[in-house]
């Protein structure tokens, strides 16, 4: 399916060197911010108090957030779970206060708004649990990277495998760089978004690589740069459809999903746009710098054995 068809090939690789230099600078800046500023980890990683509250009617989450903000909490989460009457509150650790004292303080503040509210569960999540979540998330990230490397190596060949992995790492590191620079809250939902971007980005790279391989067979008189340019041009319509429709859904979460989905949608938004960029100007360009050629993608036909032909004759 195509929304539009471009009849003239766009010379993407003409600007590959300049754009790759910009990509390298952006990547290094992201690494610098990650190393120097670190992440603003949510209480899922740092530990805190979990409180479940039950209302007699639909809970007003904005009012609940306002009441908790007045208690000098700056890093907390409020969301529904199960039903609209059930509310889950995550509070960071406060020096000199136990989980029981925090829960009583929260209950008093909420009952001033609605006397029907009751606390159904109060649980302390220690930093050790947060450390385990952090480690497990890092392990999941590493396994995804390894899986992508293996998949690309079998699907194509090592030059495209390296190009695809570097392009995906480019996207992920830049997302993390944004979160480190602006000190946006980094939660399990954001980690899930980063892993989703990995899969989304590699899919876009694979589509372009497939078209390059196909065009190597069709355009036998074209140079490598001409094949890459025409392949990217031919996939633009598909890119607009897939990324445009996905971005509309993500924007709905970003603007209407509330605080719970805000940073998850923000990570996806950054990943979608940089995924388009990296698939075109990072993956394809790196493959070009590595010396990808027709022989790498199209196997030469086997030569017939002359002796066998004589015997058959």
N, C-alpha and C positions, 0 to 999 in steps of 0.2 A: 504494500500500500504506500502511495506517495501523495503528499499534499501538493508538492510542486516538483518539477524536474528541472535541474540545471543542465543546460546544454553545453556550456563552456566550462572546461575544467579550471578550478580555482588553484592557483599555485601556492598551496599551503607551505610546502617545504622551502619556498623562497625566503621565508622569514624564520625558519626553524632555529637558526643559530642565535639570533637576537632573543627570541622567546625562550629558548633553552637557558640562556644566560640569566634572564629574568627569573625563570623557574628555579635555577640553582640558588640565586640570591634569596628568593622567597623561602626556599626550603631551609637554607642555613639560618635565616632569621627566625623561622619557626623553631628550629632545634635550639637556638640561643635562648629564646623565651621559655621554652620547656625546661631547659637546664637551669636558668637563673631565677625564674619566677615560680616554676612548679605549677601544680594544679590546685584549684579550690575544691577539694574533695568534699562530697556530700557526707552526711552522717552515716550513710550505708558503708562508707569506707573508714571513717574516723571514729565511729561509735556514737551512741546516744540513747535516747529513750523513745520507745514506740508506745503510743497510746491509741487504743481503739475506743471510739465513742459512739453511742447509739442514740438517735433522735426519734421522737414520736412521729415526725413528719420529715419532709425533704429538708436536708441540711443546707444552710446558706454558707457555702465555703468562703465567700468573700468576707462575710461578717466574722467568721471564725478566724480567718487570717488577721483581720483587723484587731480582734481581741487579743490574739497572741502577740502581735507586734507591740501592743501597749505594754507588754511585760518585758520589753527589752530583749526579745529574741529577734535576731537578724537572719539567721540561717536555719530555717525550718521548712517543713513540707506538710501540706494539708491536701488530702485527696479522698474521693469516695472509693469504697471497695465493696464488692458484692451488690449492694443496693444504694439508692440515693439517701437512705437514712443512716447508713453506716459511714463513719469517717475515720480515716487513719491519719494520725498526727505523728510526725517525726521531729524530735527536738534534739539539738546538739547538747553535749555535756556542758554543765555549768559548774564552775568551781564552788565548792562548799554546799552544793545541793544534791540530794539523792534523787533517784527516780521517783520515790514515793512523794517527796516534797514537790517535785516538778509536777507530778500528776495532780496533786491536790490544788496547786496554784492554777493549773489549766482548768480543772473542773470548776473552781470558783468563778473564774473569768467567763467560762461558757454558760454557767447557770445564771449569770446576770443577764444574759441575752435570752436564754430559753431554759426554764426550770425543768423541762422534761428530759434533758440530756443526762445520760448515765455512762460511766466508764465501764467497759466490758473487759478490757485487758490492758495491763501496763507491763512492759517488758524492757529490761535494760540490755542493750546491744553493746558489748565491749569492743574495744579497739582491736582485740585479737581476731574477732569475727570479721571486722572490717579489713584487717590485713589479709585474711584468707580469701575474702571476696576479691581484693585487689590482685592477689597472686593468681587466683583462678581466672580472672578476666584477662590478665597478661598471658597466661598459658593458652587460653582460647584464641587470643590474637595471634600468637606464634603458630599455633596449629593451622589457623586459616591461611597464614602466609605460606607455610610449608605446603599445604594442600594446593594452593594456587600455583606455586612453582612446579609441583609435580604434574598438575593438570596441563599447564601451558607447555611444559617440556614434551609431554606425550602427544598433545594435540598439534603442536607446530614443531619447533626445533629450538635449540638453546638460545639463539639470538633474539627471537621473539619472546621466549620465556623470560630472559633477563629484562628486556624492554618492558614487558607487561608488569613484572614485579616492581621494577623501579617506578613505573607510572603509578601503581597502586599505593606504594609507600609514600610517594610524593603527595597524593591526596590525603592520606591518613595523617601524615606529619603536619601538613598545613592546617587541617582541622584542629589537631591538638594544639598547634601553635596559636590559633585564634583563642582557644579556651584558656591557654596559659597567659596570653597577653592581656585579655580583657578580664581575666579571673572570673569567668563564668563558672557556675557550679558544674562540677564533673560528677555525674551519678551513674548508676548502673544503666539507666535508660540511655544516657549519652554514649556509654560504651557499646550498647546494643546498636545505636545508630552508626557508630564508627565501623562496626563489623558489617552492618548492612551496606555501607558505602563501599567496603572492600569488594563485596560480591557484585554490587551494581557497577562499579568501575571496571572490574575485570570483564564483565559481560560486554560493555561497550568496546573495550580493547579487542576482544575476541571477534566481534562483528567486523571491525575494520581489518583485522588480520585475515579473517576468512575471505573478505573481498579482495585484499591484496593478493592472496594466494590464487584466487580464482582469476584475477586479471593477469597474473603472470602467465597463465595458460592461454588466455585469450589474446593479450596484447604482446605478441612475441617480438615485435619490432620496437616496442617502447622501452625507454630507459627506466631504471629503478625509480627515479624521482617522479617521472611521468606516471608510472603505475601507482605509486603511493598517492599522488595528488588526485588522480582520477578515482581511486578507491574511496578516498575520504569524501570527495565531492558526491559520489553516488550514494553514500550513506547519510548525507545531511538530512534528507527528508525524514528518514526513519528516526534520526536523532531528535529532530524537532518534535515528532509525535510522541516518542517514548518519554523523553525528558520533560517535555511540556506537560503531558498528562500527569506524570509523577509529581512534578513541582506544584501543580494545582492542588493535589491532595495534601502535599506537605505544607503548603501555605495555609490551607484550611486548619491543619493542626497547629501551625505556628500562631495564627491570629485568634483562633477560637478554641483551641485545646486547653487553654488555661496554663498556669505555672507548671503543672505536672508534665505536660508534653512540650513546653516551650523550648527547652534546650535540646531535647531529642530532635525536634523539627528543625532547629537551627543547625545542628550538626549535619542533618540530611541535606539541608539547603546548600550549605557550603560544599558538601561532598558531591552533590549533583552537578554544580557548576564547574568545580575543579575537575570532576570526572570527565566532563565533556572536553575541557581544555587538555587534560593530560593524555587522553586517548588519541587526540589529534597531534598535539605538539610535543608530547613527551614520549609516549610509547612508539609511535610511528617514526619520530625523529631519531630516537635512540637506536631503533632497529636499522635505520639508514646509516647512522654513524658506525654501527658495528659491521657494516658491509653486507647487509642482506642482499641476496641476489636470486635470480630465477632458479639456479641449480639447487638452492637451499629449500625451495618450496615445491618444485616440480621434479619428480624423479625421472631421470633419463630412461628411455625404453631399453630393455635388455637386448644385447646383440645376439643374433642367432649364431649358433656354433656351425662354422662352414663344414666341418667333418660330418656333423649330424645331417646337414642338408644333402651331402653327397651320398651318404648311406641310404637316406630316404629316397633319393633319386634312383 
